[in-house]
Amino acid sequence: MRLRRFLRTSAFRLTLAYTAVFGLSVLLLLGAIYWATAQNIGRAIDDTIASEIDALAQHYRTAGLAGLVRAIEGRTGPHNVNGGLYLLTDPGFRRIAGNVTAWPANADEVGSWVVFPLAGDGTEAAYGRARAFKLQGGFNLLVGRDTRALDRFQNLMAEAMTWALAGTLVLGLGGGLLVSRRVLARIDGLNRGAETIMRGDVTHRMQTNGSGDEFDRLAHTLNQMLDQIERLMTGIRTVTNNVAHDLRSPLTRIRSQLEQAVARGGSAEDLREAAAQAMAEADGLLATFNALLSIAEAEAGVAVADPVTVDLGALVEDVADLYGPVAEEKGLVMTAAAVQPGLTVQGSRELLFQALGNLVDNAIKYTPAGGTIHVEAAPGPALVVRDCGPGIPEADRARVTDRFVRLDASRTTPGNGLGLSLVAAIVRMHRARLDFADAAPGLRASIVFEG
Amino acid sequence: MRVLVVEDDEKTGSYIEKGLAEAGCVVDRVTDGRAGLFHATDGTYDVLVVDRMLPGLDGLALVQALRAAEVRTPVLFLSALGHVDDRVKGLKAGGDDYLTKPFAFSELLARVEALARRRSEPAVQTRLAVADLEMDLIERRVKRAGRVIDLQPREFKLLEYLLRHAGQVVTRTMLLEGVWDYHFDPQTNVIDVHISRLRQKVDKDFDQPLLHTVRGAGYTLRAAS
């Protein structure tokens, strides 16, 4: 079972393919060496034979038949270590001198190369390679070499190469198996980690060994992904808890109002009053739901679906026009300006207005009476709202855009803690950035678009 | 007033039907696009309330087919998701107004009434009036009981909108749309502040208030009955 699984792994298959390719290249290399060596040795022998024939022919011309016989006998004597073969015959192919017993039957053509069997010592097949030459006067001369030494050398080489090839294959396969087992073990580790997490242990993480290799990096990336998922899950849980909490209070209030109305009874006017109160509470609930839906909607969109050119100056003017009276009611001075005319961005006019409106609304809510609020379209391009309220502490700036986060723990100011979440979602949708800075005193909130 | 409701969701459909019937409308309800088209083609309805997502024939196609057949009945689209581009698509297809679910029934009723009214009112008006309040649209002047009332441009637009819908309930969202041309639920009291300022100028020095708050719904401009 384990073996079958092992044989199916890609690591093993890769090893097999690699070993095959490597083996083939070793085979080709050794083959080339073998062929070149054999060729060279053969050619060297042939050259020696040719030059010996020339030398013996020279002997014959200068010293006659007797000189030739002497020369042959000298060469076939005890000094013949190279396995030289010589045969001199008369025109009738009868032997005159030499160490070959009979003229080979296949050496009938003068000047041709022949291979013929030798008597040998019986331990191995012996062949001679020789060249026939016709001398003046009809004498035949055969000069050759015993090829046993060459054959032995070639056999030895072939044998060595076979061993080398076998060694290559064994080492390649064995090494491959070891490597793939190691790889498999690492992957199995990741697999087991994932299974553990799937079984419900969401805090489990992949093991890293600190080596920084690919598997370590993969495990690290997976861990980061898991962290991100856990963060998101925690976020969703928090939101769900907050939704439950924030909706329970108004629902409880509605219920008790209705309960009291039912218990107390009273005139039609009293009942109408109680119903109207319940309705107002329900409207608040609906508003919270609508805000959540708007945020979800803005977050679901990766980008604005039908972007139009939005004039930021006009947007600032409109916001000031809508919220100006609200600020005045609270005794605040609101000023609006477009620092530079003609600042435009591509996006949704509605959503950007809503985002800027929410920022201004917050500014109005948190600035004490007598203060000032300034809204402007600045180069960048950016939309900036500056107030002189308490600002947002540095440490809280990152979390104020989370849903239901309200910095006043008592939750006495009106609001549902969703305003900035919607702003953040709209800003993300426009690939812009929401910055909070200290306006000393007060808060400087800006939506900065990518230039 | 005859209203045709084309809505496949049973609960929403019967909720709208019941509410409109209580408000004195004659309501027919169908649950798919084809039946909606069939009913609407005879043109005897004052307003159509059409869901965007319908079986058979979706809301957009239904209204496009109606407009192609020269049926001009005002259409109020209902949609589960208030994507801005959804809204634009609905209006481009020939819809007259657009409402996102979930909605308060008062919002729906106010819009249906506004659509029905729009159909019957004359195309060009130069003068609007309720009781002793009159508005001259050409001279851009407002008088109450013969006394000139000085209004800011935005206040003038707000009063004009209220006068055009005199006797009807207008919601805060409708005001934000009609006067400021932004379409979303303002959620805060911004509109209320504008209304109270207008009320200061229009009603303060007079015995008869004209600008009334309708609890849980919005505002209405009418002479005291």
Interface residues (C-beta under 8 A of the other chain):
Chain A: A276 M279 A280 D283 L286 A287 F289 N290 A291 L293 S294 E297 G301 A305 D306 D318 D321 L322 Y323 P325 V326 E329 S348 R349 E350 L351 F353 Q354 G357 D361
Chain B: L81 G82 H83 V84 D85 V88 P102 A104 R154 L176 W180 Y182 H183 F184 D185 P186 Q187 T188 N189 V190 V193 H194 R197 R215 G216
